[in-house]
Amino acid sequence: MQAALTLPASVTIETTAALAAALPAQVRAGSGLLRIDATAVTESDSSTIALLLEAGRQARAAGREFEVVGAPPKLVELARLYGVDSLLALASAPGTAASAAGSVPAAS
């Protein structure tokens, strides 16, 4: 079963602590692919990247795959700047610049 976490419009230092607190429950809520829906995100910063990296870490630790869908171009570019875009399996929102799409396999 897939579990999805839908991110709000603003995912910045002011909001990521609360979102991070919800991660363990989201990871436990299902099996298989953990999908993070970033379609609504209009504000992001480096804490967004940290949140997504932590979500991926928790998913892989639970033996799950992980992907981020609907990532806005600013978030994709920030991940590329930090060199972590491939770790996040970012898929841009439809109609935006192409990005590194796909899912990250679970650790063996």
C-alpha positions as CSV (number, residue, x, y, z in Angstrom):
1,M,0.0,0.0,0.0
2,Q,1.3,3.5,-0.9
3,A,1.2,6.3,1.7
4,A,1.3,9.8,0.5
5,L,2.3,12.9,2.4
6,T,1.0,16.1,0.7
7,L,3.1,19.1,1.4
8,P,1.5,22.5,2.0
9,A,2.2,25.7,0.0
10,S,4.9,26.9,2.4
11,V,7.6,24.4,3.4
12,T,10.2,26.6,5.1
13,I,12.1,26.7,8.3
14,E,8.9,27.9,10.0
15,T,6.9,24.8,9.1
16,T,9.4,21.9,8.6
17,A,9.6,20.9,12.3
18,A,5.9,20.0,12.3
19,L,6.1,18.2,9.0
20,A,9.1,16.3,10.2
21,A,7.2,15.2,13.3
22,A,4.6,13.6,11.0
23,L,7.1,11.6,9.0
24,P,7.4,8.5,11.3
25,A,3.6,7.9,11.2
26,Q,3.5,8.4,7.4
27,V,6.3,5.9,7.0
28,R,4.5,3.3,9.2
29,A,1.1,4.0,7.5
30,G,1.9,1.8,4.6
31,S,4.3,-0.3,2.6
32,G,5.9,0.0,-0.8
33,L,6.3,3.4,-2.2
34,L,6.3,6.5,0.0
35,R,5.2,9.4,-2.2
36,I,5.7,13.0,-1.2
37,D,3.4,15.3,-3.2
38,A,5.0,18.7,-3.6
39,T,2.5,20.0,-6.1
40,A,1.2,22.7,-3.8
41,V,4.6,24.0,-2.7
42,T,5.1,27.7,-3.6
43,E,7.7,28.6,-0.9
44,S,10.7,26.4,0.0
45,D,14.2,26.7,1.4
46,S,17.1,24.5,2.5
47,S,15.0,23.1,5.3
48,T,12.7,21.7,2.6
49,I,15.6,19.8,1.2
50,A,16.5,18.5,4.7
51,L,12.9,17.4,5.3
52,L,12.8,15.5,2.0
53,L,16.2,13.9,2.7
54,E,14.9,12.7,6.1
55,A,11.8,11.3,4.6
56,G,13.9,9.3,2.1
57,R,16.1,8.1,4.9
58,Q,13.2,6.9,7.0
59,A,11.5,5.3,4.1
60,R,14.7,3.4,3.1
61,A,15.3,2.3,6.7
62,A,11.7,0.9,6.7
63,G,12.5,-1.0,3.5
64,R,10.3,1.3,1.3
65,E,10.9,3.1,-1.9
66,F,10.6,6.9,-1.9
67,E,9.7,9.6,-4.5
68,V,8.8,13.3,-4.6
69,V,6.2,14.2,-7.2
70,G,5.1,17.6,-8.4
71,A,8.3,19.4,-7.3
72,P,8.3,23.1,-8.3
73,P,11.3,24.2,-10.4
74,K,12.8,26.2,-7.5
75,L,12.9,23.1,-5.3
76,V,14.4,21.0,-8.1
77,E,17.1,23.6,-8.7
78,L,17.9,23.9,-5.0
79,A,18.3,20.1,-4.8
80,R,20.6,20.2,-7.9
81,L,22.6,23.0,-6.3
82,Y,23.2,20.9,-3.2
83,G,23.9,17.8,-5.3
84,V,21.1,15.8,-3.8
85,D,18.6,15.7,-6.6
86,S,19.3,12.0,-7.4
87,L,18.8,11.1,-3.7
88,L,15.4,12.8,-3.7
89,A,14.0,11.2,-6.9
90,L,12.4,14.5,-7.7
91,A,9.7,14.6,-10.4
92,S,8.7,18.1,-11.5
93,A,5.1,19.2,-11.7
94,P,3.6,18.7,-15.1
95,G,4.4,21.5,-17.5
96,T,7.6,22.5,-15.7
97,A,11.3,21.8,-16.5
98,A,12.3,18.2,-16.6
99,S,14.1,16.8,-13.6
100,A,15.5,13.6,-12.3
101,A,12.3,11.5,-12.2
102,G,12.0,8.0,-10.8
103,S,12.1,6.3,-7.5
104,V,14.9,5.4,-5.2
105,P,15.0,1.6,-4.5
106,A,14.8,0.5,-1.0
107,A,18.1,-0.5,0.7
108,S,18.8,-4.2,0.8
